[in-house]
Amino acid sequence: MFQTGKLFTLLVLVLMPFSVSALEFKSVSVPKAVLYDAPSNSAKKVLLLGQHYPVEVIVNLGDWLKVRDAQGSISWVEAKHLSNKRTVLISADQAEIRQSADATSNLLATLEKDVLLEVVDTKLNNGWLKVKHRDGVTGYILISSTWGFN
């Protein structure tokens, strides 16, 4: 008979492949990804996300991922519809892309809430993230004005 501690350890080891480290983000890799209320194509469809939209992975079941979107909604998506490409969404009413990781550097663009940006470099530079807009503008944005990066 298992002792409680051994049973807990065994459960952790068995479930480990299905768990995800804290704050894992992915992005939609297909033109439109359907999100469901359960990990099945026959489940209720709850949301449609466009290509490059970032999501936070909460649970990984292999073929299905439980994800959170920028509004905090939790749903399921087929893993094959997501990629490791990193993107962020502007979460502030307005955000600025600067030439360098400094609030006094040249202003390259001012962006509205919900604009998608590609992450160019995942290394943070004193709270600044290097990003690229779809129009080609590349620079630095304050991580605090975005959602989708840990």
ROSE-4610 file (N, C-alpha, C; in Angstrom, 1 decimal, always signed):
// ROSE-4610
residu = [M/M/M/F/F/F/Q/Q/Q/T/T/T/G/G/G/K/K/K/L/L/L/F/F/F/T/T/T/L/L/L/L/L/L/V/V/V/L/L/L/V/V/V/L/L/L/M/M/M/P/P/P/F/F/F/S/S/S/V/V/V/S/S/S/A/A/A/L/L/L/E/E/E/F/F/F/K/K/K/S/S/S/V/V/V/S/S/S/V/V/V/P/P/P/K/K/K/A/A/A/V/V/V/L/L/L/Y/Y/Y/D/D/D/A/A/A/P/P/P/S/S/S/N/N/N/S/S/S/A/A/A/K/K/K/K/K/K/V/V/V/L/L/L/L/L/L/L/L/L/G/G/G/Q/Q/Q/H/H/H/Y/Y/Y/P/P/P/V/V/V/E/E/E/V/V/V/I/I/I/V/V/V/N/N/N/L/L/L/G/G/G/D/D/D/W/W/W/L/L/L/K/K/K/V/V/V/R/R/R/D/D/D/A/A/A/Q/Q/Q/G/G/G/S/S/S/I/I/I/S/S/S/W/W/W/V/V/V/E/E/E/A/A/A/K/K/K/H/H/H/L/L/L/S/S/S/N/N/N/K/K/K/R/R/R/T/T/T/V/V/V/L/L/L/I/I/I/S/S/S/A/A/A/D/D/D/Q/Q/Q/A/A/A/E/E/E/I/I/I/R/R/R/Q/Q/Q/S/S/S/A/A/A/D/D/D/A/A/A/T/T/T/S/S/S/N/N/N/L/L/L/L/L/L/A/A/A/T/T/T/L/L/L/E/E/E/K/K/K/D/D/D/V/V/V/L/L/L/L/L/L/E/E/E/V/V/V/V/V/V/D/D/D/T/T/T/K/K/K/L/L/L/N/N/N/N/N/N/G/G/G/W/W/W/L/L/L/K/K/K/V/V/V/K/K/K/H/H/H/R/R/R/D/D/D/G/G/G/V/V/V/T/T/T/G/G/G/Y/Y/Y/I/I/I/L/L/L/I/I/I/S/S/S/S/S/S/T/T/T/W/W/W/G/G/G/F/F/F/N/N/N]
num = [1/1/1/2/2/2/3/3/3/4/4/4/5/5/5/6/6/6/7/7/7/8/8/8/9/9/9/10/10/10/11/11/11/12/12/12/13/13/13/14/14/14/15/15/15/16/16/16/17/17/17/18/18/18/19/19/19/20/20/20/21/21/21/22/22/22/23/23/23/24/24/24/25/25/25/26/26/26/27/27/27/28/28/28/29/29/29/30/30/30/31/31/31/32/32/32/33/33/33/34/34/34/35/35/35/36/36/36/37/37/37/38/38/38/39/39/39/40/40/40/41/41/41/42/42/42/43/43/43/44/44/44/45/45/45/46/46/46/47/47/47/48/48/48/49/49/49/50/50/50/51/51/51/52/52/52/53/53/53/54/54/54/55/55/55/56/56/56/57/57/57/58/58/58/59/59/59/60/60/60/61/61/61/62/62/62/63/63/63/64/64/64/65/65/65/66/66/66/67/67/67/68/68/68/69/69/69/70/70/70/71/71/71/72/72/72/73/73/73/74/74/74/75/75/75/76/76/76/77/77/77/78/78/78/79/79/79/80/80/80/81/81/81/82/82/82/83/83/83/84/84/84/85/85/85/86/86/86/87/87/87/88/88/88/89/89/89/90/90/90/91/91/91/92/92/92/93/93/93/94/94/94/95/95/95/96/96/96/97/97/97/98/98/98/99/99/99/100/100/100/101/101/101/102/102/102/103/103/103/104/104/104/105/105/105/106/106/106/107/107/107/108/108/108/109/109/109/110/110/110/111/111/111/112/112/112/113/113/113/114/114/114/115/115/115/116/116/116/117/117/117/118/118/118/119/119/119/120/120/120/121/121/121/122/122/122/123/123/123/124/124/124/125/125/125/126/126/126/127/127/127/128/128/128/129/129/129/130/130/130/131/131/131/132/132/132/133/133/133/134/134/134/135/135/135/136/136/136/137/137/137/138/138/138/139/139/139/140/140/140/141/141/141/142/142/142/143/143/143/144/144/144/145/145/145/146/146/146/147/147/147/148/148/148/149/149/149/150/150/150]
x = [+0.9/+0.0/+0.9/+0.6/+1.3/+1.1/+2.1/+2.0/+1.5/+0.9/+0.4/+1.5/+2.7/+3.8/+4.3/+4.4/+4.8/+3.7/+2.4/+1.4/+1.4/+1.6/+1.6/+2.8/+4.0/+5.1/+4.9/+4.2/+3.9/+3.0/+1.9/+1.0/+1.7/+2.6/+3.3/+4.2/+4.8/+5.7/+4.8/+3.7/+2.8/+2.2/+1.8/+1.2/+2.1/+3.4/+4.4/+4.4/+4.4/+4.4/+3.2/+2.2/+1.0/+1.0/+1.9/+1.9/+2.8/+2.6/+3.3/+4.0/+5.2/+5.9/+5.1/+5.3/+4.6/+4.8/+3.7/+3.7/+4.4/+3.9/+4.4/+3.4/+4.0/+3.1/+3.4/+2.4/+2.5/+1.6/+1.6/+0.8/+0.0/-1.1/-1.9/-1.1/-1.0/-0.1/-1.0/-2.3/-3.2/-4.0/-4.6/-5.3/-6.4/-7.1/-8.2/-8.1/-8.0/-8.0/-9.3/-10.0/-11.2/-10.9/-11.4/-11.2/-12.5/-12.4/-13.5/-13.6/-14.8/-15.0/-14.5/-14.0/-13.4/-12.4/-11.6/-10.5/-11.1/-12.0/-12.6/-13.2/-13.1/-13.7/-15.2/-15.7/-17.2/-17.7/-16.8/-17.2/-17.7/-18.3/-18.9/-17.8/-17.9/-17.0/-17.3/-16.2/-16.5/-15.8/-14.7/-14.0/-13.2/-13.0/-12.1/-11.0/-9.8/-8.6/-7.9/-7.4/-6.7/-5.2/-4.6/-3.2/-2.3/-1.3/-0.3/-0.8/-2.1/-2.7/-1.9/-1.4/-0.7/-1.7/-1.4/-2.1/-1.2/-1.7/-0.9/-1.3/-0.4/-0.7/-0.9/-2.0/-2.3/-2.1/-2.6/-2.4/-2.1/-1.2/-0.8/-1.2/-2.1/-2.5/-2.0/-1.0/-0.4/-1.1/-2.2/-2.9/-3.7/-4.1/-4.9/-4.2/-4.4/-3.9/-5.0/-5.0/-5.9/-5.2/-5.8/-5.1/-5.9/-5.2/-5.9/-5.5/-6.5/-6.3/-6.1/-5.9/-5.6/-6.7/-8.0/-9.1/-9.3/-8.5/-8.6/-9.5/-10.1/-11.0/-10.1/-10.6/-9.9/-10.7/-10.0/-10.6/-9.6/-10.0/-9.1/-8.9/-7.7/-7.3/-6.5/-6.6/-5.7/-4.3/-3.3/-1.9/-1.4/-1.8/-1.3/-1.6/-2.5/-2.9/-2.1/-1.1/-0.3/+1.2/+2.0/+3.4/+4.2/+5.5/+6.3/+6.7/+6.3/+6.6/+6.0/+6.8/+6.4/+5.8/+4.7/+4.0/+3.5/+3.2/+2.6/+1.5/+0.6/-0.6/-0.5/-0.7/-0.7/-1.9/-1.6/-2.6/-3.0/-2.1/-2.3/-3.2/-3.8/-4.6/-3.7/-2.5/-1.5/-0.1/+0.8/+2.1/+3.1/+4.3/+5.3/+6.4/+6.8/+7.9/+9.1/+10.1/+11.3/+12.5/+13.4/+14.5/+15.5/+15.6/+16.4/+15.6/+16.1/+15.5/+15.6/+15.0/+15.2/+14.0/+13.3/+12.2/+12.5/+13.8/+14.2/+14.7/+14.8/+15.3/+14.2/+14.6/+13.6/+12.4/+11.2/+9.9/+9.7/+9.5/+9.3/+7.8/+7.0/+5.6/+4.8/+3.6/+2.6/+1.5/+1.2/+0.3/-0.9/-2.1/-3.3/-3.4/-4.3/-4.6/-5.0/-4.6/-4.9/-4.1/-3.1/-2.2/-1.3/-1.1/-0.2/+1.2/+2.2/+3.6/+4.4/+5.4/+6.2/+7.4/+7.7/+8.9/+10.1/+11.0/+12.3/+13.4/+13.4/+14.4/+13.7/+13.8/+13.1/+13.9/+15.0/+15.8/+15.3/+14.8/+14.4/+15.6/+15.4/+16.5/+15.9/+16.1/+15.6/+14.1/+13.3/+11.8/+11.4/+12.3/+12.0/+12.1/+11.2/+11.2/+11.4/+12.3/+12.5/+11.4/+10.6/+9.5/+9.5/+8.6/+8.5/+7.0/+6.6/+5.2/+5.1/+3.9/+3.7/+4.1/+4.2/+4.6/+6.1/+6.8/+8.3/+9.0/+8.2/+8.9/+9.4/+10.7/+11.3/+11.9/+11.7/+12.2/+11.9/+11.8/+11.6/+10.4/+9.7/+8.4/+8.5/+7.9/+7.9/+7.0/+7.6/+6.9/+5.6/+5.6/+4.4/+3.2/+3.4/+2.3/+1.8/+2.3/+1.9/+1.4/+0.7/+0.3/+0.8/+1.3/+1.7/+3.2/+3.8/+5.2/+5.4/+6.2/+6.4/+7.4]
y = [-1.2/+0.0/+1.2/+2.2/+3.4/+4.3/+5.0/+6.0/+7.3/+8.2/+9.4/+10.2/+10.3/+11.1/+10.4/+9.1/+8.3/+8.4/+8.4/+8.5/+9.9/+10.9/+12.3/+12.4/+11.9/+11.9/+11.2/+10.0/+9.2/+10.0/+10.6/+11.4/+12.6/+13.3/+14.4/+13.9/+12.8/+12.2/+11.8/+11.2/+10.8/+12.0/+13.0/+14.2/+15.2/+15.1/+16.0/+16.3/+15.3/+15.5/+16.4/+16.4/+17.2/+18.6/+18.9/+20.2/+21.2/+22.4/+23.5/+24.4/+24.8/+25.7/+27.1/+27.8/+29.1/+30.0/+30.6/+31.6/+31.2/+30.2/+29.8/+30.4/+31.2/+31.8/+31.3/+31.1/+30.7/+31.7/+31.5/+32.4/+31.5/+32.0/+31.3/+31.3/+30.1/+29.9/+29.8/+29.7/+29.5/+30.8/+31.0/+32.3/+32.5/+31.4/+31.5/+30.2/+30.3/+29.2/+29.2/+28.1/+27.9/+27.5/+28.1/+27.8/+27.1/+26.1/+25.3/+25.3/+24.9/+24.9/+23.6/+22.7/+21.4/+20.9/+20.0/+19.5/+18.5/+19.0/+18.1/+18.9/+18.5/+19.2/+19.1/+18.2/+18.2/+19.1/+19.7/+20.6/+21.9/+22.7/+24.0/+25.0/+25.6/+26.6/+27.9/+28.5/+29.7/+30.9/+30.8/+31.9/+31.6/+32.6/+32.5/+33.5/+33.1/+34.0/+34.0/+35.2/+35.4/+35.1/+34.9/+34.5/+35.5/+35.0/+35.6/+36.1/+35.9/+36.3/+35.5/+36.2/+35.4/+34.8/+33.6/+33.0/+32.4/+32.4/+31.8/+30.3/+29.4/+28.0/+27.7/+27.1/+26.8/+25.3/+24.5/+23.0/+22.5/+21.5/+20.8/+19.4/+19.0/+17.6/+16.9/+17.5/+16.9/+17.5/+16.9/+17.4/+18.7/+18.9/+20.0/+20.8/+22.1/+23.0/+23.9/+24.0/+24.9/+26.2/+27.3/+28.6/+29.7/+30.8/+32.1/+33.1/+33.9/+35.0/+36.3/+37.4/+38.7/+39.2/+38.8/+39.2/+38.3/+37.3/+36.4/+35.2/+35.1/+33.9/+32.7/+31.6/+30.3/+29.3/+28.7/+27.8/+26.8/+25.9/+24.9/+25.1/+24.8/+24.9/+23.7/+23.3/+22.2/+22.7/+21.9/+22.3/+22.6/+21.9/+22.1/+23.5/+24.2/+25.6/+26.7/+26.3/+27.3/+27.0/+28.1/+28.0/+28.7/+28.4/+29.1/+30.5/+31.0/+32.4/+33.3/+34.2/+35.1/+36.4/+36.7/+38.0/+38.6/+39.9/+40.5/+41.4/+41.7/+42.6/+43.8/+45.0/+46.2/+46.2/+46.3/+46.3/+47.7/+48.6/+50.0/+50.7/+51.8/+52.6/+53.1/+53.4/+53.8/+53.3/+53.0/+52.5/+53.1/+53.3/+53.9/+52.9/+52.9/+52.1/+53.1/+52.9/+53.8/+53.1/+54.0/+53.5/+52.6/+53.0/+52.2/+52.0/+51.1/+50.8/+52.0/+53.1/+54.3/+55.2/+55.7/+56.6/+57.9/+58.3/+59.5/+59.3/+58.1/+57.9/+58.3/+58.3/+58.7/+57.9/+58.5/+57.9/+57.4/+56.1/+55.6/+55.4/+55.1/+54.9/+54.9/+55.4/+55.3/+54.4/+53.4/+52.3/+52.3/+51.9/+51.8/+50.5/+50.4/+49.1/+48.0/+46.8/+45.6/+45.4/+46.2/+46.0/+44.9/+44.0/+42.9/+43.3/+42.8/+43.0/+41.7/+41.5/+40.3/+40.6/+39.7/+39.8/+39.5/+40.4/+40.2/+39.6/+40.0/+39.5/+39.2/+38.0/+37.7/+38.1/+38.7/+39.2/+40.6/+40.8/+42.1/+43.0/+44.3/+45.3/+46.4/+46.2/+47.1/+47.4/+46.4/+46.5/+46.8/+46.9/+47.1/+45.8/+45.7/+44.5/+44.9/+44.2/+44.6/+43.9/+44.7/+44.2/+44.8/+44.1/+44.6/+44.7/+45.8/+46.0/+45.4/+45.0/+44.3/+45.3/+46.6/+47.5/+47.7/+47.0/+47.0/+47.8/+48.6/+49.4/+48.5/+48.6/+47.8/+48.7/+48.4/+49.1/+48.5/+49.3/+48.9/+49.4/+48.6/+49.0/+48.6/+49.3/+49.0/+47.7/+46.7/+45.4/+45.7/+46.7/+46.9/+47.4/+47.8/+48.2/+47.1/+45.8/+44.7/+43.6/+42.6/+41.4/+40.2/+39.2/+38.0/+37.7/+38.3/+38.0/+37.9/+36.9/+36.6/+37.5]
z = [+0.0/+0.0/+0.0/-0.8/-0.9/+0.3/+0.7/+1.7/+0.9/+1.6/+1.0/+0.3/+0.9/+0.2/-1.1/-1.1/-2.3/-3.3/-3.0/-3.9/-4.6/-3.8/-4.3/-5.3/-4.9/-5.8/-7.1/-7.0/-8.2/-9.1/-8.5/-9.3/-10.0/-9.3/-9.9/-11.1/-10.9/-12.0/-13.2/-13.0/-14.1/-14.8/-14.1/-14.7/-15.3/-14.9/-15.3/-16.8/-17.7/-19.1/-19.6/-18.9/-19.3/-18.7/-17.8/-17.2/-18.0/-17.7/-18.5/-17.5/-17.8/-16.9/-16.9/-15.9/-15.7/-16.9/-17.3/-18.3/-19.6/-20.2/-21.6/-22.6/-23.5/-24.5/-25.9/-26.7/-28.1/-28.9/-30.2/-31.0/-32.1/-32.5/-33.5/-34.8/-35.4/-36.6/-37.9/-37.8/-38.9/-39.1/-40.3/-40.5/-39.4/-39.0/-38.0/-37.1/-35.8/-34.9/-34.1/-34.1/-33.3/-31.9/-30.9/-29.5/-29.0/-28.2/-27.7/-26.2/-25.7/-24.2/-23.6/-24.4/-24.0/-25.0/-24.7/-25.6/-26.7/-27.5/-28.5/-29.7/-30.9/-32.0/-32.0/-31.2/-31.0/-29.9/-29.1/-28.0/-28.6/-27.7/-28.2/-28.6/-29.8/-30.2/-29.5/-28.9/-28.1/-28.6/-29.4/-29.9/-31.1/-31.9/-33.1/-33.0/-33.1/-33.0/-34.3/-34.7/-35.9/-35.8/-36.9/-37.0/-36.2/-35.5/-34.7/-33.3/-33.0/-31.7/-30.6/-29.6/-28.5/-27.5/-27.0/-26.0/-24.9/-23.7/-22.6/-22.5/-22.5/-22.3/-20.8/-20.5/-19.1/-18.8/-19.8/-19.7/-21.0/-21.1/-22.3/-22.2/-23.1/-23.2/-24.4/-25.0/-26.2/-27.5/-27.9/-29.1/-28.8/-27.6/-27.2/-26.1/-26.2/-25.2/-24.6/-23.3/-22.6/-22.5/-23.0/-23.2/-22.6/-22.3/-21.8/-22.8/-23.2/-24.1/-23.4/-24.1/-23.4/-22.6/-22.9/-22.1/-20.8/-20.7/-19.6/-19.8/-21.0/-21.2/-21.4/-20.8/-20.9/-21.8/-22.7/-23.6/-24.1/-25.0/-25.6/-27.1/-27.5/-28.9/-29.3/-30.6/-31.1/-31.1/-30.6/-30.5/-31.9/-32.9/-34.3/-34.8/-34.2/-34.7/-34.0/-33.2/-32.5/-32.8/-32.7/-33.0/-31.8/-31.8/-30.8/-31.2/-32.3/-32.7/-31.6/-31.2/-30.1/-30.6/-30.1/-30.4/-29.2/-29.2/-28.1/-28.6/-27.7/-28.0/-27.2/-27.7/-27.0/-26.0/-24.7/-23.7/-23.1/-23.4/-22.9/-24.0/-23.6/-24.6/-25.8/-25.5/-26.5/-26.0/-26.9/-26.6/-27.6/-27.2/-28.2/-28.5/-29.7/-30.1/-30.3/-29.5/-29.5/-30.3/-30.7/-31.5/-30.6/-29.4/-28.5/-27.1/-26.3/-25.0/-24.0/-24.3/-23.5/-23.9/-22.9/-23.1/-23.7/-23.8/-24.4/-25.8/-26.3/-27.7/-28.7/-29.9/-31.0/-31.0/-31.1/-31.2/-32.7/-32.8/-34.2/-34.5/-33.5/-33.8/-32.5/-32.6/-31.5/-31.9/-31.1/-31.4/-30.5/-31.0/-30.3/-29.6/-28.6/-27.9/-28.9/-28.6/-29.4/-30.7/-30.9/-32.1/-31.8/-32.8/-32.6/-33.1/-32.3/-32.7/-32.6/-33.5/-33.4/-32.5/-31.6/-30.7/-31.5/-31.6/-32.4/-31.5/-30.3/-29.3/-28.0/-27.5/-26.2/-25.0/-25.2/-24.0/-23.7/-22.5/-22.0/-21.7/-22.0/-21.8/-20.8/-19.5/-18.5/-18.7/-18.9/-19.1/-20.5/-21.5/-22.9/-23.7/-24.6/-25.5/-26.9/-27.7/-29.1/-29.9/-30.7/-31.4/-32.9/-33.7/-35.1/-35.4/-36.0/-36.4/-37.8/-38.2/-39.6/-40.7/-40.5/-41.5/-41.6/-40.7/-40.8/-39.7/-39.0/-37.9/-36.9/-36.6/-35.5/-34.5/-33.2/-32.1/-30.8/-29.8/-28.4/-27.8/-27.1/-26.4/-25.0/-24.1/-22.7/-22.5/-21.9/-21.7/-20.9/-20.0/-19.2/-20.1/-21.3/-22.2/-23.1/-22.9/-23.7/-22.9/-23.6/-23.1/-24.0/-23.4/-24.2/-24.0/-23.0/-22.8/-21.3/-20.9/-19.4/-18.8]
